[in-house]
């Protein structure tokens, strides 16, 4: 399949067939991205993976569905009801995902529901179908990849040092390790969108795009989700970095994952303080994505075929 040919083929298809094809594409990408209500697979699968795989999948693999939407949906003439459905699903996913995360006490399961919530921001920004919205979605995807991978590494270290995945059984004396606490604070605050970290820039971009498009319901849901995101991060901090259980302190295990965490910490800080150039690149990429005609002509002319009519 050549994505550049999809608009031409869909334009000549019967209207009913075109709607069915577009709906199936959106459903497939939304399932891969774990968008509500198609998120049933993520919270049950990611906690079972080893730490490196969970960190990689949470940071990158969930973005593949979003990447597919970014590459194909701007080129396709979507029906207004599909756009409205994506806006509604994005806002709902952002809020319901974080509410589900608040009810969890298993660290990695909590973070899995957070991934569902953050996907909502991406989909809502993309569904605005404006240069500002798409640029915010691109920047937010980069930010979330770094932050969520870091949080999964922190969660693995907490579980290893406490010999438990349950926050209620953790002891801050085993986690009072400066790199671990620093990485968690910076990654958690970035996920919650506090300045001057990259999460603040990403969320501000999404909020501004939703405000400019007058998507008031979606904007309200995202603001509520941001408040609950901070609350859920503070929940992890309270149990994992402040709590002292009544049981005796277990001896800490040998070894640590300090180097990957420090590297991830530096990347998060670099993205936050270098957000300006990255956001400019995101805006340029958004304009290129929304100009689907230029991409189609470049691909089809390279194959020796005549240019498509715009």
Residue pairs with C-beta under 8 A, 6 or more apart in sequence:
2 299
3 71
3 72
3 75
3 299
4 75
4 295
4 296
4 299
4 300
5 296
5 300
6 72
6 75
6 76
7 75
7 76
7 77
7 292
7 296
7 308
8 296
8 308
10 18
10 21
10 22
10 76
10 77
11 77
13 21
19 79
22 76
22 78
22 79
22 82
23 82
25 72
25 76
26 69
26 73
26 82
26 85
26 86
27 38
29 65
29 66
29 68
29 69
29 72
30 38
30 65
30 86
30 89
30 123
31 38
31 41
31 65
32 62
32 64
32 65
32 68
33 62
33 63
33 64
33 65
33 66
33 69
33 119
33 122
33 123
34 41
34 42
34 62
34 65
34 115
34 116
34 119
35 65
35 89
35 90
35 93
35 116
35 119
35 120
35 123
36 89
36 92
36 93
36 96
36 97
36 116
36 120
37 89
39 93
39 97
39 116
39 119
42 62
42 112
42 115
42 116
43 100
43 109
43 112
43 113
43 116
46 54
46 57
46 58
46 108
46 109
46 111
46 112
46 115
47 54
47 106
47 108
47 109
47 112
47 165
49 57
51 152
51 153
51 155
51 156
51 257
54 108
54 152
54 156
55 149
55 150
55 152
55 153
55 156
56 149
58 111
58 112
58 115
58 148
58 149
58 151
58 152
59 144
59 145
59 146
59 148
59 149
59 152
60 145
60 149
62 115
62 119
63 122
63 141
63 144
63 145
65 119
66 119
66 122
66 123
66 126
66 137
66 141
67 141
69 123
69 126
70 126
70 134
70 137
70 138
70 289
71 289
73 126
74 129
74 134
74 289
74 290
74 292
75 292
75 295
75 296
83 127
83 129
86 123
86 124
86 126
86 127
87 124
87 127
87 128
87 215
87 218
88 217
88 218
89 120
89 123
90 119
90 120
90 121
90 122
90 123
90 124
90 125
90 126
90 127
90 218
91 120
91 124
91 217
91 218
91 220
91 221
91 222
92 120
92 221
93 116
93 117
93 119
93 120
93 123
94 117
94 118
94 120
94 121
94 124
94 221
94 222
94 225
95 117
95 120
95 221
95 224
95 225
95 228
96 116
96 117
97 113
97 114
97 115
97 116
97 117
97 118
97 119
97 120
97 225
98 113
98 114
98 117
98 225
98 228
98 229
98 232
99 228
100 113
100 116
101 110
101 111
101 113
101 114
101 117
101 228
101 232
102 228
102 231
102 232
102 235
104 110
104 113
105 166
105 167
105 168
105 239
106 165
106 166
106 167
107 155
107 158
107 159
107 165
107 167
107 236
107 240
108 152
108 155
108 156
108 159
108 165
110 167
110 232
110 236
111 148
111 151
111 152
111 155
114 148
114 151
114 191
114 229
114 232
115 148
117 225
117 229
118 140
118 144
118 148
118 191
120 221
120 222
120 225
121 137
121 140
121 202
121 203
121 206
121 222
121 225
122 137
122 140
122 141
122 144
124 206
124 210
124 215
124 218
124 222
125 133
125 134
125 136
125 137
125 140
125 205
125 206
125 209
125 210
126 133
126 134
126 137
127 133
128 134
128 209
128 210
128 213
128 215
129 290
130 209
130 212
130 213
131 283
131 286
131 287
131 290
132 205
132 208
132 209
132 212
132 286
133 206
133 209
133 210
133 213
133 286
134 285
134 286
134 289
134 290
135 205
135 209
135 279
135 282
135 283
135 285
135 286
136 202
136 205
136 206
136 208
136 209
136 282
137 206
137 286
138 282
138 285
138 286
139 198
139 201
139 202
139 205
139 275
139 278
139 279
139 282
140 202
140 203
140 205
140 206
142 198
142 271
142 278
142 282
143 190
143 198
143 199
143 201
143 202
143 271
144 191
144 202
146 198
146 264
146 267
146 268
146 271
147 187
147 190
147 191
147 198
147 199
147 268
148 191
149 264
150 183
150 187
150 261
150 264
150 265
150 268
151 184
151 187
151 188
151 191
153 183
153 257
153 260
153 261
153 264
154 180
154 183
154 184
154 187
154 261
156 257
157 175
157 180
157 256
157 257
157 261
158 170
158 175
158 180
158 240
159 165
160 253
161 174
161 175
161 177
161 252
161 253
162 169
162 170
162 171
162 174
162 175
162 240
162 250
163 250
163 253
164 170
167 235
167 236
167 239
167 240
168 239
168 243
169 245
170 239
170 240
170 243
170 245
171 243
171 244
171 245
171 247
171 249
171 250
172 240
172 241
172 242
172 243
172 244
173 244
173 249
174 249
174 250
174 252
175 181
175 240
175 241
176 241
177 256
179 258
179 261
179 262
179 265
180 261
181 241
182 265
183 261
183 262
183 264
183 265
184 236
184 237
184 240
184 241
185 237
186 197
186 265
186 268
186 269
187 264
187 265
187 268
188 233
188 236
188 237
189 197
189 199
189 233
190 197
190 198
190 199
190 200
190 268
190 272
191 199
191 229
191 233
192 199
192 226
192 229
192 230
192 233
193 199
193 200
193 202
193 203
193 204
193 226
193 229
193 230
194 200
194 230
196 272
196 273
197 268
197 269
197 272
198 268
198 271
198 272
198 275
200 272
201 272
201 275
201 279
203 222
203 226
205 279
206 222
207 219
207 222
207 223
210 218
210 219
210 222
211 219
271 278
288 294
288 295
289 295
293 308
293 310
296 307
296 308
297 307
297 308
300 306
300 307
300 308
301 307
